[in-house]
């Protein structure tokens, strides 16, 4: 028999992959399961979906439909053919504001639909925390809910019509219309369904649809006669086991005119749960519970400023009240704050603070990816739900079960709906670890059922909980579900092992494993016990790296935004590295699959801060390059760009000659070809005088011993842009500091690190730490180039751990951070300026850009802060073969921001790479923050 990939290609499907890179990237979703598919197809039409299902049925190959792959239950992975509906089926086909309807393809991202609807004052009601990347098809598959389902209902409540291809190959259209319901096609199937329902009326009436968050199993109560045999609603939540969606019509609702957030503090999470029924009397659109354990993770990872002021307590309810009038909503909010028995309450009417708190809640699944114990936390018991009145007692008993089982966790969830999310630190690598996980899940299932609840409250059962359904449902109910499955999918092709005839819950676990080749790594991986395999399993698959419409203050993941390929997402790369660690599908550091996945990683470090699980792909890429090429011949750019400071220092001795040679077209092409540099790129010019030379030669230059601050002189500033260094001196001296320079031998090792030459990087950093340790320990060290500053603050402690490194790193600050601590310094007036600011990715990821934003705000500047990456990203955009992606990244946010700005607007970019990209692509000058301030200081007052 031919392979499914070969059959599909022969049939004319244009986008079919069966290479190991793709199979590895799609081997898991956001669950704790790993199932390697035989092939992945990305259909571009309903006809291609039907063709793929027909071929799979003919060959007996299982089919799993997938949207964004954010399923935490393991219902978006399968062993046969995975259909990625997000890649080509992502169009909004029609939006009718008058009717309040939108017709979409299944791969439409919820956030994209929300933006289109918002123009008309409308929204799709349910909003899972993954709203920035989850697809409408995936939401239908799981009957997704989210924080505001309390106000707007589940996905099932908001779907008007579905078009799908059943497992039997029938094209089925179901519609609820305006109260009526009809179907086209599938006549025999409809008759079979009616017969199943008729035979099971008593069971359907007593076991299904008992409370608002009963998502486990099929929603078969919707087929009851009193519910109008509503097939549309019955199909929602069937987890891709009955058909593959090709079109969805959803209902839209009006946005409330006003929203106010009330934060209520409690002694613990159980007390917060017990207060929930009182809160519900105030008709909130959301009532979310979060725990101090998660809040502390945010403070530790993103800094204290990332958490707005919260009321006193160790757990909180975040309650959103809607209304038509701000006065009326605020009155209700104050009444709620007084009437709920909380330790303290705070009414939050500030959009920025509210957004920050909602971000903490939305990132909960990722933030909880490491348990309080520090061990990996898993999603096996992720979203159980009980009626809200039973929530407090259920949580009390669940906390006791967790403690009794020797586990830790960080609970949070949709308390207004009785739904609790958590991840638990199952010791899956330990002997009998999977057996102990099973024992816990069986006991947890019994607990939730005793409280009248559901194993799943919004994510579906998938591979994680389908085997537990007999604890919740009778044998008659399970028989009815199996009969419904047979009607739609008689050959059992669709998502086998899920819901009906389930796979054992402990089979196919994505358990970390360590190979001998991983024992000697370049970086320390202190947060992961020194284990690279543990580090790469930080990725739990929540998929935040797939966000395509980033906002100011986010970077991850620029290459995915440019290509929309799963393998180019942070998650896709992590999956390939996990397969490398497993050693089954991907064979070692030098595997083509590994280097294919990492090729378009810009090493921007955006994931280091934007990924809620703390993934650091830039570090992992450096490790892979280090292990791959250690003591071997390297790519050309490792010798050219990786050793750029050495070559640039040599050229700076005869700058005029170097500049003339680089301007000879034939010679320039030859040099670029030999160096592995893309011919589209410009060659940097060398100044007549380096920054160090200028500093040493200028009249009245301060010596290092008399200095009050030290400027960290990087190679880019010294050898290419001394004007930036001069501006730094001007600003610091104007602020009253005596300025000195760091020793010449102090190098951050950035270019060595980015090309994986970690042995060289370590030696360089050891010399740097030694030389900086010998300077006065009281002196701040002010970085100029963000990437070099970040290398010292972030990479140094991972490559050269120790007290000396920590002490030096503790002295390194940015210009804005230093000036923010100055007791009397006042910035010059910039109120007449409009600034397009492109924060360097490493600045954003390691130091944070808040101090810079605050400085510009104090100065009165009107700032348009660009999100995302500039696309050059150090050596990435210079390397041959990366130019098109580099430009595509710049075209996402940077270039449009510059294009829509006024011609006299200032482009602010501290990074040498960012300024180069702006000059090359936008043909506009860009300034460092120091230059902007220095220019104003030089103006007559």
C-alpha positions in Angstrom: 0.0 0.0 0.0 1.3 3.5 -0.7 1.8 5.9 2.2 -0.9 8.4 3.0 1.5 11.2 2.0 2.1 9.7 -1.4 -1.6 9.0 -2.0 -2.5 12.6 -1.1 0.2 14.1 -3.3 -0.9 11.9 -6.2 -4.5 13.1 -5.6 -3.4 16.7 -5.9 -3.1 17.9 -2.3 -0.5 20.7 -2.5 0.7 20.9 1.1 1.6 17.5 2.5 4.6 16.8 4.8 6.1 13.6 6.0 9.6 14.7 6.8 10.9 14.1 10.3 10.9 17.9 11.1 7.2 18.2 10.5 6.4 14.9 12.2 8.3 15.9 15.2 6.8 19.4 15.3 3.3 17.9 15.3 4.0 15.1 17.7 2.4 16.8 20.7 0.0 19.6 21.5 -0.3 21.3 24.9 -0.9 18.1 26.7 1.5 15.6 28.3 1.2 13.2 25.4 3.4 12.4 22.4 2.1 10.7 19.3 4.2 10.9 16.2 2.0 11.2 13.1 2.7 9.4 9.8 2.1 12.6 7.9 0.7 16.1 8.1 -1.5 17.7 5.5 -2.6 21.4 5.4 -5.8 21.4 3.2 -6.7 24.7 1.5 -10.4 23.9 0.7 -13.3 21.8 1.8 -12.7 19.6 -1.2 -9.2 18.9 0.0 -10.5 18.0 3.4 -12.9 15.5 1.9 -10.2 14.1 -0.4 -7.9 13.6 2.6 -10.5 11.8 4.6 -11.4 9.6 1.6 -7.8 8.6 1.1 -7.3 7.9 4.8 -10.5 5.8 5.0 -9.3 3.8 2.0 -5.9 3.1 3.5 -7.2 2.6 7.0 -5.2 5.6 8.3 -6.5 7.5 11.4 -7.2 11.2 11.0 -6.8 13.9 13.6 -8.0 17.5 12.9 -5.9 20.2 14.5 -6.3 23.9 14.9 -3.6 25.8 16.8 -2.7 22.6 18.7 -3.4 24.2 22.1 -5.3 21.2 23.4 -4.2 20.3 27.0 -6.1 16.9 26.8 -4.2 15.4 23.9 -7.1 15.6 21.4 -5.1 17.3 18.6 -2.5 14.6 18.1 -2.7 11.2 16.4 -0.7 8.4 14.8 -1.9 8.6 11.2 -2.7 11.8 9.3 -2.9 15.1 11.1 -4.9 17.8 9.3 -3.7 21.2 10.1 -6.7 23.4 9.4 -5.0 26.6 10.7 -2.5 27.1 7.8 -4.8 27.7 4.8 -8.3 27.7 6.1 -8.2 30.9 8.1 -10.6 33.3 6.2 -13.5 35.2 7.6 -16.0 34.5 4.8 -18.8 36.8 5.8 -19.6 39.1 8.7 -23.2 40.4 9.0 -23.4 43.0 11.7 -27.1 43.4 11.3 -27.8 39.7 11.9 -25.0 39.4 14.4 -23.4 36.5 12.5 -20.0 35.6 11.1 -19.3 32.8 8.7 -15.7 31.6 9.0 -13.4 28.8 8.0 -12.2 26.5 10.9 -8.7 27.9 11.0 -9.7 31.5 11.8 -8.0 32.7 15.0 -10.4 34.0 17.6 -8.4 37.2 18.0 -8.7 37.9 14.3 -12.5 37.4 14.5 -12.7 39.7 17.5 -10.8 42.5 15.8 -13.1 42.2 12.7 -16.2 42.2 14.9 -15.1 45.0 17.2 -15.3 47.4 14.3 -19.1 47.0 14.6 -19.2 47.0 18.4 -19.6 43.2 18.5 -17.6 40.2 19.8 -17.7 36.4 19.9 -18.7 35.7 23.5 -16.4 32.9 24.7 -12.8 33.9 25.1 -10.3 31.2 26.2 -7.0 32.3 27.6 -5.5 31.2 24.3 -7.7 33.7 22.4 -4.6 35.2 20.6 -3.9 32.0 18.8 -6.7 29.4 19.2 -8.9 28.7 16.2 -12.7 28.8 16.0 -12.6 25.1 14.8 -10.6 24.1 17.8 -13.1 26.0 20.0 -16.0 24.1 18.4 -14.1 20.8 18.8 -13.7 21.3 22.6 -16.7 23.4 23.3 -14.3 26.1 24.6 -15.5 28.5 27.2 -13.0 30.9 28.7 -13.2 33.6 31.4 -16.3 35.4 30.0 -18.4 32.3 29.3 -20.0 33.2 32.6 -21.6 36.2 30.7 -21.8 34.9 27.2 -22.0 31.1 27.4 -19.9 28.3 26.0 -19.1 27.9 22.3 -22.1 25.6 21.9 -24.3 28.5 22.9 -22.8 30.7 20.3 -22.7 28.5 17.2 -25.5 28.9 14.6 -24.4 26.5 11.8 -21.8 23.9 11.0 -20.5 22.4 7.8 -18.4 19.3 8.1 -17.3 16.1 6.5 -18.2 13.0 8.6 -16.0 10.1 9.1 -18.2 8.2 6.6 -17.4 10.8 4.0 -20.8 12.6 4.0 -20.9 16.4 3.5 -23.2 17.6 6.4 -24.6 21.0 7.0 -26.5 21.7 10.2 -28.2 25.0 11.1 -30.1 26.3 14.1 -31.5 29.2 12.2 -33.8 31.5 14.1 -35.1 28.8 16.5 -35.6 26.1 13.9 -33.1 23.4 13.0 -32.4 21.6 9.8 -29.8 19.4 8.1 -28.7 18.8 4.5 -27.2 15.5 3.6 -26.5 12.5 5.8 -30.2 11.3 5.7 -29.5 7.7 6.8 -27.3 9.1 9.6 -30.0 11.4 10.9 -32.4 8.4 11.0 -29.8 6.4 12.9 -29.3 9.2 15.4 -33.0 9.5 16.0 -33.2 5.8 16.7 -30.3 6.0 19.2 -31.9 8.9 21.0 -35.3 7.2 21.1 -33.8 4.1 22.8 -31.9 6.1 25.4 -34.3 8.9 26.5 -34.1 8.2 30.2 -30.3 8.1 30.3 -29.9 11.2 28.2 -32.3 13.1 30.4 -30.6 12.1 33.7 -26.9 11.9 32.9 -26.2 14.6 30.3 -26.4 18.4 30.5 -26.7 18.5 34.3 -24.9 21.9 34.8 -23.2 24.6 32.8 -19.7 23.2 32.6 -20.4 19.5 31.9 -18.1 19.2 28.9 -17.0 15.6 29.3 -18.4 13.1 26.8 -20.8 14.1 24.0 -23.4 16.8 24.5 -26.2 14.3 23.6 -28.9 16.0 25.7 -29.2 18.5 22.8 -30.7 15.6 20.7 -33.6 15.2 23.1 -37.1 16.0 21.6 -37.6 18.8 24.1 -34.4 20.4 22.9 -35.4 20.2 19.3 -33.0 17.5 18.1 -30.3 20.3 18.0 -27.6 18.5 16.0 -25.5 21.7 15.7 -25.1 22.0 19.5 -24.7 18.2 19.9 -21.7 18.2 17.5 -19.9 21.0 19.5 -17.4 19.4 21.9 -17.1 16.1 20.0 -13.3 16.6 19.8 -13.0 15.7 16.1 -14.3 12.2 16.6 -17.4 12.6 14.4 -16.4 14.8 11.6 -13.9 17.4 10.3 -15.2 21.0 10.2 -15.0 23.0 7.0 -17.1 26.0 7.8 -18.7 27.5 10.9 -21.3 30.2 11.5 -21.1 31.9 14.9 -23.3 34.4 16.7 -21.9 37.7 17.7 -23.0 39.8 20.7 -22.7 43.4 21.6 -19.8 44.6 23.7 -20.8 46.3 26.9 -20.2 50.0 27.0 -18.3 49.8 30.3 -16.3 47.2 32.2 -14.9 47.5 35.7 -12.7 45.0 37.5 -13.0 44.2 41.2 -10.1 42.3 42.9 -11.1 40.5 46.1 -8.4 39.1 48.5 -8.8 36.0 50.6 -6.7 33.9 53.0 -6.5 31.0 50.6 -7.9 29.6 47.4 -10.7 27.7 49.2 -12.0 30.9 50.8 -12.1 32.5 47.4 -14.1 29.6 46.0 -16.6 29.8 49.0 -17.2 33.4 48.2 -18.0 32.8 44.6 -21.8 32.2 45.0 -22.2 35.7 46.6 -20.2 37.2 43.7 -22.5 35.6 41.1 -25.5 37.6 42.5 -23.9 40.7 40.9 -24.2 39.2 37.3 -20.5 39.4 36.4 -19.2 38.6 32.9 -16.2 36.9 34.6 -15.3 35.7 38.0 -11.7 34.2 38.0 -9.7 32.7 40.8 -5.9 33.0 41.0 -3.5 31.9 43.7 -0.5 33.6 45.3 1.7 30.8 44.0 1.1 31.9 40.4 1.5 35.6 41.2 4.9 34.9 42.8 6.0 33.2 39.6 5.2 36.4 37.7 7.1 38.6 40.1 10.1 36.3 40.0 10.2 36.0 36.2 9.0 39.4 35.1 9.7 41.6 38.1 7.5 43.2 40.7 6.3 45.9 38.3 4.5 43.2 36.2 2.0 42.7 39.1 -0.4 45.6 39.8 -1.3 46.3 43.4 -3.5 43.5 44.7 -5.7 43.5 47.9 -4.3 41.7 50.9 -4.5 38.0 50.7 -3.0 34.8 49.4 -5.7 34.2 46.8 -7.9 36.5 44.7 -11.1 36.6 42.8 -11.0 38.9 39.7 -14.6 39.9 39.0 -15.6 41.8 35.9 -18.8 43.8 35.9 -20.3 45.1 32.7 -22.8 47.9 32.2 -24.0 50.8 30.0 -23.0 53.5 32.5 -19.6 53.9 34.2 -21.4 55.4 37.2 -23.8 52.5 37.5 -21.0 49.9 37.1 -18.8 51.6 39.7 -21.7 51.7 42.1 -22.2 48.0 41.7 -18.5 47.3 42.0 -18.3 49.2 45.3 -21.4 47.4 46.6 -19.8 44.0 45.6 -16.6 45.0 47.4 -18.4 45.7 50.6 -20.8 42.8 50.6 -18.4 39.9 49.8 -16.6 38.5 52.9 -13.1 39.3 51.6 -9.9 40.4 53.5 -9.7 43.4 51.3 -11.1 44.6 48.0 -10.0 46.9 45.3 -12.0 48.4 42.5 -9.8 48.8 39.4 -10.8 51.3 36.8 -7.5 51.5 35.1 -7.2 49.8 31.7 -3.4 49.2 32.0 -3.7 47.6 35.5 -6.7 45.5 34.4 -4.9 44.3 31.4 -1.8 43.3 33.5 -4.0 41.3 35.8 -5.9 39.6 33.0 -2.5 38.7 31.4 -1.5 36.9 34.6 -4.7 35.0 34.5 -4.4 34.2 30.8 -0.8 33.0 31.2 -1.9 30.7 34.1 -1.4 27.4 32.2 2.1 28.4 31.2 3.1 30.0 34.5 2.0 26.8 36.3 4.2 24.7 34.0 6.7 24.6 36.9 5.2 23.5 40.2 6.0 25.2 43.6 8.4 22.3 44.1 10.4 23.5 41.0 9.7 20.3 39.1 7.8 20.2 35.8 4.1 20.3 36.2 1.8 18.4 33.9 -1.8 18.9 32.7 -3.3 15.4 33.3 -6.0 16.8 35.7 -6.4 20.2 34.1 -9.9 21.5 34.0 -12.4 19.6 36.2 -15.6 21.5 37.0 -18.3 21.3 39.7 -21.5 23.4 40.2 -20.3 26.7 41.7 -22.1 26.1 45.0 -20.0 23.0 45.5 -16.7 24.6 44.5 -15.4 25.5 48.0 -15.8 22.0 49.4 -14.5 20.4 46.3 -11.4 22.5 46.3 -10.8 21.8 50.1 -10.9 18.1 49.5 -8.8 18.4 46.3 -6.1 20.3 48.1 -6.1 17.5 50.7 -5.8 14.9 48.0 -2.9 16.8 46.4 -1.1 17.0 49.7 -1.8 13.4 50.6 -0.4 12.3 47.2 2.9 14.2 47.8 2.3 16.6 45.0 2.2 20.4 44.6 0.3 22.6 42.3 -0.9 26.2 41.5 -4.7 26.3 41.2 -6.6 28.9 39.2 -9.6 29.0 37.0 -13.1 30.1 36.1 -14.6 30.0 39.6 -17.8 31.6 38.5 -18.5 28.5 36.4 -17.0 26.1 39.0 -14.1 25.2 36.7 -10.6 24.7 38.3 -7.4 24.6 36.3 -4.2 23.1 37.7 -1.0 21.3 36.7 0.6 18.8 39.0 4.2 17.7 39.5 3.7 14.0 38.7 7.2 12.3 38.9 6.8 10.7 35.5 10.5 9.9 35.2 10.5 8.0 38.5 10.0 4.3 38.7 6.2 3.6 38.6 5.7 7.3 38.1 3.0 6.7 35.5 1.2 4.2 37.7 1.1 6.8 40.6 -0.3 9.4 38.2 -3.1 6.9 37.2 -3.9 6.3 40.9 -4.2 10.0 41.5 -6.4 10.6 38.4 -8.8 7.8 39.3 -9.1 9.2 42.8 -9.5 12.8 41.5 -12.2 11.6 39.1 -14.1 10.0 41.9 -13.9 13.2 44.0 -15.3 15.5 41.3 -18.1 13.0 40.5 -19.1 12.9 44.2 -19.5 16.7 44.0 -21.8 16.4 41.0 -19.1 17.6 38.6 -17.5 16.9 35.2 -14.0 15.5 34.5 -13.6 18.3 32.0 -15.1 21.8 32.2 -13.9 23.1 28.9 -10.9 21.4 27.3 -12.5 18.0 26.5 -11.5 14.6 27.6 -9.0 13.7 24.9 -6.3 11.1 25.8 -6.1 12.4 29.3 -9.5 11.6 30.6 -11.5 9.5 28.1 -10.6 6.3 30.0 -12.0 7.8 33.2 -15.5 8.4 31.6 -16.9 5.2 33.2 -16.5 6.8 36.6 -18.8 9.7 35.5 -21.2 7.9 33.1 -23.1 4.7 33.3 -22.6 1.8 30.9 -25.8 2.8 29.2 -24.5 6.3 28.6 -21.2 5.0 27.2 -23.1 2.6 24.9 -25.1 5.6 23.6 -22.0 7.6 22.9 -20.4 4.6 21.1 -23.6 4.2 19.0 -23.4 7.9 18.0 -19.8 7.6 17.1 -20.6 4.6 14.9 -23.3 6.6 13.0 -20.8 9.3 12.1 -17.6 7.3 11.8 -18.4 3.6 11.2 -14.8 2.8 10.3 -13.3 4.5 13.4 -11.0 6.7 11.4 -11.5 10.0 13.3 -9.3 10.6 16.3 -9.3 7.0 17.6 -8.6 6.5 21.3 -10.6 9.6 22.3 -14.0 9.5 24.0 -15.1 6.1 22.6 -12.8 3.1 22.9 -10.3 5.3 24.7 -6.6 4.7 24.9 -5.1 4.0 28.4 -4.5 7.4 30.0 -0.9 6.6 30.8 0.0 5.5 27.3 2.1 7.7 25.0 3.2 10.1 27.7 5.7 12.8 26.7 8.2 11.9 29.5 11.6 13.6 29.5 14.6 11.3 29.1 18.3 12.1 29.2 20.9 10.6 26.9 24.6 10.4 27.6 25.3 12.9 24.9 23.5 15.5 27.0 25.7 15.3 30.0 28.4 17.8 29.0 26.5 20.9 27.9 27.7 24.4 27.3 25.2 26.3 29.5 24.5 25.6 33.1 20.7 25.2 33.0 20.6 25.8 36.7 16.8 26.2 36.8 16.5 22.7 35.2 18.9 20.9 37.4 21.7 21.2 34.8 19.7 19.0 32.4 19.2 20.1 28.8 16.4 17.6 28.4 14.5 19.1 31.3 15.1 22.5 29.8 13.6 21.7 26.4 10.6 20.1 28.1 9.8 23.4 29.6 7.6 23.9 26.5 4.2 22.7 27.4 2.7 23.6 24.1 0.4 26.5 25.1 1.3 28.0 21.8 1.7 31.7 22.7 4.5 31.7 20.1 1.9 31.3 17.4 0.4 34.8 18.0 0.5 36.5 14.6 -0.7 40.0 15.6 1.6 40.9 18.4 1.3 44.1 20.4 3.8 46.6 21.8 5.7 44.9 24.6 5.8 41.4 22.9 8.4 39.9 20.5 7.8 36.1 20.3 7.9 34.5 17.7 9.1 36.6 14.7 9.9 33.8 12.4 6.6 32.1 12.9 4.8 35.4 12.1 6.8 35.6 8.9 6.3 32.0 7.7 3.2 30.7 9.6 5.0 27.3 9.7 4.6 25.2 12.9 8.3 24.2 12.7 9.3 27.8 12.8 7.4 28.5 16.0 9.1 28.3 19.4 6.9 25.3 20.2 7.6 23.5 16.9 11.4 23.9 17.6 11.0 22.7 21.1 9.1 19.6 19.9 11.9 18.8 17.5 14.5 19.2 20.3 12.4 17.0 22.5 12.4 14.3 19.8 16.2 14.7 19.6 16.4 14.0 23.4 14.1 11.0 23.0 16.5 9.7 20.3 13.7 7.9 18.4 12.6 10.1 15.5 15.4 12.7 15.5 19.0 11.4 15.7 21.3 13.6 17.6 22.6 17.2 17.5 23.6 17.0 13.8 20.2 15.7 12.7 18.9 17.6 9.6 15.5 17.9 11.4 17.1 19.8 14.3 19.0 22.2 12.0 15.9 22.7 9.7 13.8 23.7 12.7 16.4 26.0 14.1 17.6 27.6 10.9 15.0 30.5 11.0 15.3 31.1 14.7 16.5 34.7 15.0 17.9 34.1 18.6 15.9 37.2 19.5 15.3 35.9 23.1 11.7 37.0 22.8 10.5 33.7 24.1 12.7 34.0 27.2 10.2 36.6 28.6 7.1 36.2 26.4 6.7 32.5 26.8 4.9 31.9 30.1 6.8 28.6 30.6 10.2 30.2 30.4 11.4 28.7 27.1 14.8 30.2 25.9 15.2 29.1 22.3 18.2 31.4 21.7 20.1 29.5 24.4 19.1 26.1 23.1 20.1 27.1 19.5 23.5 28.1 20.8 23.8 24.8 22.6 22.9 22.9 19.5 25.4 24.8 17.3 28.0 24.3 20.0 27.5 20.5 20.2 27.2 20.1 16.5 30.3 21.9 15.4 32.6 21.5 18.4 36.1 20.6 17.1 34.6 20.4 13.6 34.5 22.6 10.5 31.8 25.3 10.9 29.6 27.2 8.5 31.3 30.3 6.9 29.3 32.8 9.0 30.7 31.3 12.2 34.1 32.4 11.2 33.0 35.7 9.7 30.1 37.0 11.8 31.0 34.9 14.8 34.4 36.5 15.0 33.2 39.9 13.8 34.9 41.9 16.7 38.3 40.5 15.6 37.9 41.2 11.9 36.4 44.7 12.7 39.3 45.6 15.0 41.8 44.7 12.2 39.9 46.8 9.7 39.6 49.7 12.1 43.4 50.1 11.9 43.1 51.2 8.3 39.5 52.5 8.1 39.8 54.4 4.8 41.2 51.4 3.0 38.5 49.1 4.4 35.8 51.5 3.4 37.1 51.9 -0.1 37.5 48.1 -0.6 33.9 47.5 0.6 32.6 50.0 -2.0 34.0 48.1 -5.0 31.1 46.0 -6.2 33.0 43.0 -7.5 35.2 42.8 -4.4 32.3 43.4 -2.1 30.4 40.5 -3.7 33.4 38.3 -3.4 34.0 39.2 0.2 30.3 38.6 1.1 30.3 35.2 -0.7 33.4 34.1 1.1 31.9 35.3 4.4 28.5 33.7 3.8 26.7 37.1 4.0 23.6 37.8 1.9 24.4 40.1 -1.1 21.4 42.3 -0.3 23.0 43.5 2.8 25.0 46.7 3.1 28.6 46.8 4.5 29.1 48.9 7.6 31.5 51.8 7.4 34.5 52.2 9.7 34.9 55.6 11.3 38.2 57.5 11.1 38.5 57.3 14.9 37.2 54.6 17.2 35.2 55.6 20.3 38.0 54.5 22.7 40.5 56.6 20.8 38.2 59.6 20.9 37.7 59.2 24.6 41.4 58.8 25.4 42.4 61.7 23.2 39.8 64.3 24.1 40.8 67.2 26.2 40.1 66.7 29.9 39.2 63.0 29.6 38.5 61.5 33.0 40.6 58.5 34.0 39.0 55.2 35.1 40.1 55.6 38.7 38.3 58.9 39.1 35.1 57.6 37.4 31.7 57.4 39.1 30.3 55.2 36.3 31.9 52.9 33.8 30.8 52.7 30.2 30.8 49.2 28.9 32.4 49.7 25.5 31.2 47.0 23.1 32.7 46.3 19.6 29.7 47.8 17.7 29.9 51.1 19.5 33.7 51.3 19.5 34.4 50.2 15.9 31.2 51.2 14.0 29.2 53.9 15.8 31.4 55.9 18.0 28.9 58.7 17.8 26.6 56.7 20.1 29.4 56.3 22.7 30.1 60.1 22.5 26.4 60.8 23.1 26.5 58.5 26.2 29.4 60.5 27.6 27.6 63.7 26.9 24.4 62.6 28.7 26.2 61.0 31.7 28.4 64.1 32.2 25.4 66.4 31.9 23.8 64.3 34.7 26.9 65.0 36.8 28.8 61.7 36.5 32.5 61.3 35.9 32.8 58.7 33.2 35.3 55.9 32.8 35.6 53.1 30.3 35.7 49.4 31.0 39.0 47.6 30.2 39.7 46.8 26.6 39.8 43.1 27.3 36.2 43.1 28.5 34.1 41.4 25.9 30.6 40.0 26.3 31.1 37.1 23.9 27.9 37.8 22.1 29.0 36.8 18.6 30.6 33.7 19.9 27.4 32.8 21.8 25.0 33.4 18.9 27.1 31.1 16.6 27.5 28.4 19.3 31.2 28.8 19.9 30.7 28.4 23.6 34.2 27.4 24.5 35.5 30.7 23.1 32.6 32.6 24.7 33.4 31.1 28.1 37.0 32.1 27.9 36.1 35.6 26.8 33.6 36.0 29.6 36.0 34.6 32.2 38.5 37.3 31.2 35.7 39.9 31.2 34.4 38.9 34.7 38.0 39.0 36.0 38.8 42.4 34.5 35.5 43.9 35.7 35.9 42.4 39.1 39.1 44.4 39.5 37.3 47.7 38.9 35.7 49.3 41.9 32.7 47.2 43.1 30.7 50.4 43.8 30.7 51.6 40.2 27.7 51.0 38.0 28.6 49.6 34.6 26.4 51.2 31.9 25.7 49.2 28.8 25.4 51.0 25.4 24.5 48.2 23.0 21.4 46.2 24.2 22.5 42.8 22.9 25.9 43.1 24.6 24.3 44.3 27.9 21.9 41.4 27.7 24.7 38.9 27.1 26.3 40.1 30.3 23.1 40.1 32.3 21.7 36.9 31.0 24.3 34.6 29.4 27.3 35.3 31.6 25.7 33.7 34.7 24.8 30.6 32.6 28.2 30.2 31.0 30.4 31.3 33.9 28.4 30.7 37.0 29.7 31.9 40.4 29.7 34.7 42.9 32.2 36.9 40.9 29.9 36.8 37.9 26.8 37.5 39.9 28.5 40.5 41.6 29.6 41.9 38.2 26.2 41.3 36.6 24.5 43.1 39.6 26.4 46.3 38.6 25.3 46.3 34.9 22.5 48.8 34.1 21.1 50.5 31.0 21.2 54.2 30.6 17.5 54.6 31.4 17.9 52.4 34.5 20.8 54.5 35.8 19.0 57.8 35.2 15.9 56.6 36.8 17.8 56.2 40.1 19.4 59.7 39.8 17.9 61.8 42.6 17.9 65.1 40.7 18.3 64.4 37.0 15.5 65.7 34.8 15.2 64.8 31.1 15.1 67.5 28.5 11.7 68.5 27.1 10.8 66.2 24.2 7.1 67.1 24.1 7.4 68.4 20.5 8.7 65.0 19.3 6.9 62.0 17.9 9.0 58.9 18.4 8.7 55.5 16.7 10.5 53.3 19.2 11.9 49.9 18.3 13.1 48.2 21.5 15.9 45.7 20.8 14.6 42.2 21.4 17.3 41.4 23.9 16.6 44.6 25.7 12.9 43.6 25.9 13.6 40.0 27.0 16.4 40.5 29.5 16.4 44.1 30.9 12.8 45.1 30.0 12.0 48.4 28.4 9.9 49.9 31.1 12.6 52.2 32.4 13.1 53.6 28.8 9.3 54.0 28.4 9.1 55.9 31.7 12.0 58.2 30.8 10.4 59.1 27.5 7.1 59.7 29.2 8.8 62.0 31.8 10.3 63.9 28.9 6.8 64.3 27.3 7.6 62.5 24.0 4.7 61.0 22.0 5.9 57.4 21.6 4.6 54.7 19.2 6.3 51.6 20.6 6.7 48.9 18.0 6.1 45.3 19.0 8.0 42.4 17.5 11.5 42.1 16.1 13.3 44.3 13.5 14.2 41.1 11.7 17.9 41.6 11.4 18.7 40.1 14.8 22.5 40.3 14.7 24.0 37.7 12.4 20.7 36.1 11.5 19.6 38.7 8.9 23.1 39.0 7.5 23.4 35.3 6.7 22.9 34.1 3.1 19.4 32.6 2.8 17.8 34.6 5.5 17.2 37.9 3.8 13.6 37.3 2.7 12.5 36.1 6.2 14.4 39.1 7.7 12.4 41.5 5.6 9.1 39.7 6.2 9.7 40.1 9.9 10.4 43.8 9.5 7.2 44.1 7.4 5.0 42.9 10.3 5.3 45.9 12.6 8.5 47.9 12.2 8.2 49.1 8.6 4.5 49.8 8.8 5.0 51.9 12.0 7.7 53.9 10.2 5.6 54.3 7.1 2.6 55.7 9.0 4.8 58.1 11.0 5.3 61.7 10.0 8.5 62.4 8.1 10.0 64.4 11.0 9.3 61.6 13.5 12.3 60.2 15.3 13.0 56.5 14.9 14.5 55.4 18.2 16.5 52.1 18.1 19.2 51.4 20.6 20.4 48.3 18.9 23.0 48.4 16.2 21.1 45.7 14.3 17.9 47.6 14.5 19.4 50.8 13.2 21.0 48.9 10.4 17.7 47.3 9.4 15.9 50.7 9.5 18.5 52.3 7.3 18.6 49.4 4.8 14.9 48.9 4.5 13.2 52.2 5.4 16.0 54.5 4.4 15.5 56.5 7.5 18.1 57.4 10.1 17.6 55.9 13.6 19.0 57.2 16.9 20.1 55.6 20.2 18.3 57.0 23.3 21.6 58.7 24.3 21.8 60.5 20.9 18.2 61.7 21.3 18.8 63.1 24.7 22.3 64.5 23.8 20.8 66.4 20.8 18.3 68.1 23.0 21.0 68.9 25.6 23.0 70.7 22.9 20.1 72.9 22.0 20.1 76.5 23.3 17.7 76.7 26.2 
